[in-house]
């Protein structure tokens, strides 16, 4: 599941893995951006990601979420 909110200077996405299995997905970030950061919503700490061009590879554990901050 994905929920998006526009904020000053970019976008914030709430990503949620609804399954009971770990999932790896690729997300294409539309339009140009300066920085993309994936955060753990429980701790606020950055999560590991792979960014290649405008494609972000994200792995979420079972029934876990993350917050993606995109600065434009």
Beta strands, then each sheet from edge to edge (+ up, - down):
strand 1: 2-7
strand 2: 10-16
strand 3: 23-28
strand 4: 35-39
strand 5: 50-52
strand 6: 55-60
strand 7: 65-71
sheet 1: 1+ 2- 7+ 4-
sheet 2: 3+ 6- 5+
end
